[in-house]
Amino acid sequence: HEVSQWVGLRGKMPRTIANMKKPVIASVQDLAIANGIGLVAAADLAIAAEGARFGATAVNIGLFCMGPAVPLSRHLSKKKTLELILTGDIIDAAEAERIGLLNKVVPKEKLEEETMKLAEKIAAKSPLAVQIGKRSFYEMSDMPYEKAIEVANDHFALLCLTEDAHEGVDAFLNK
């Protein structure tokens, strides 16, 4: 019973991130293994310091990164996800960026600054556009193509009716 409660709590993390209205940026400075790599994969965006390392390592101790496999499989190729979860290998930040786990790798001393710069860039956008856009992205990402287009169109039409959109279009046209 305690194990299933713990596992249930652990499984809430990727759902919570996807359902949050604001984007979540993972900022990794050293090691993200087991559930840590799952957290990085579940985050909307991810930046890491040079020298950071990543691994779905549970298989090395007789367990398996089943939870992290879900966000990993949504953001990486099936082959790369399977390689990580079946081997338990640890990869460096450059490889993590190359395979799409990270958006950017920066020098360790610039990690906080670069993470904040990305957060501030997003925060300067229309909060409503970011919220609706994020919700739409997650909602449509696992749908059949035609249905995803319908959902994206519905969300875009809703966004077009907002004051933020009207102000943004007016500003663009009057520059």
N, C-alpha and C positions, 0 to 999 in steps of 0.2 A: 504494500500500500504506500509506504513512504517513497519507494522508488518510482512508482507511477506518478505520484504527486510532483516529485522532482523533475521527472521527464516532461510532465505536462507544463510546468513552469518554464523549462528550458525551451520548449516548443513555442511558447507565446512570443518570444523575442522577434523572430522574423515576421510574424503576423502583425505585431505591434508597430514595427518600423514601417511596413507597407501601408498600414492604416493611419499613421500619423499625418497630420495635415502639412507639417513642415518637413522639408528634406532633411535627411540624416546623413552626416558626413563622418565616415570613419577616419580617424587620424592615428596611424600606427607608427610607433617609434622603435619597437624591438621585435617582439615575437607574438604571432597570432596563430596558435595551433588549436586543434580540436574545435571546440565551440568558438574559439577566437576567429578562426578562418570563416566559420559560418556567419559570425557577426559582420565581418568585413564584406562577405558576399551579400548579406541581407541589406546592408546600408545602401542608401541611394547612390552615394558617391564615396570614393575612398582615395586617400592620399597616404603615402608612406614615406618614411625616411629611408635614405640609402642605408643598406645594412639590415633592414627589417627582414624577417623571415616568416614564412607561412607554411602550414601543413595540416592536413586532415589525418592526424597521427594516431587516432584511437586504435586502429588495426594493429599497431605495434605493441599494444598491451592487452590484446585479446578482446577488445571491444570494436566498435565500428562507428564511424561518423555519419550515422543515418540522418540525424537532424541537419547537420551542416550540408549534407549532400543535396538537400532540397534547394536552398538558395544557390549553392554552387552550380547545380544542374540548370538553373534558370539563367545564369549569367555567363557560364563557360560552356564550351562544347561538351557533349556527352563523353567523348574519348578523354578529354583532359580531366573532367570531373572523375571519371572512373579511375584514371591513372592516379590521381591524388588520393582518393579514398581507398583504393586497393593496395597501394604501395606504402602509404604513410610517409612518403618522401617529403622533405622540407625544401621549399624553393625560396630563392631570394627575391627581393623587391623588383628587380629588373624583369625577371621571368614572370612574376605576378602581374606586372604591368603589361607585358607582351601578350599574355593569355587573356587579358581583359578583367582581371580581378581588381586592378587598381586603375584609377584615372591618371595618376601622376606620381612620380617618385622625385623627391627633393632632398637636398642636403639636410642632415639631421637638425642642424641649427636653424633651418628655415621652415621646419615642419609646422610649428604653430602659426607662424606668419602666413604661410601659403594656405593653410586650412582656413584661417580667418579671412583671407583675401577671397577665397572661393565662397565662403558663407556670406560675406558682405556683398559680393557680386549678385548672388541669388536674392539676398534680402532687399536689394535695390529694385527688384522687379515687382510687378503687381502681386501682392500676397494672394489675391483671389485667383489670378491666372496660374500661379505656382501650385496652389492647393488643388484646383480643378484639374490642372494638367497632370499632376502626380497621381491623383485618384484615377484619372482616365487611363494613364499608362499602366498601372497595376491591374485595373479592371479588364483592359483589353488584351493584355500580354499573353494570356492563356486561352483566349477565345479563338474559334475558327475565324479565318481571315475576313469573310464577309460580315460576320457579326461584329468583329472588332472595328471595322470601318463604320458601321452603324453607330456603335457606342461613341467612337471618336467624333463623329459628326454631331451627335446629340449633345455631347459635352461642349464642343466648339460653339454650337448655336447658343447654348446657355451662356457661355462666356461672352459671346458677342453682344448680349443684352446688358452687360454690366457697365457701370459708370467708368470703371478702370479701363475697359476696352475703348470706350468712346473718347476718354481723355488721351489715351495712348495713340489712337489713330489720328486725332486732331493734332497732337504734338508732332507726329511724324509728317503729316501733310503740310504743316505750317512751318517746318524747319527751313 
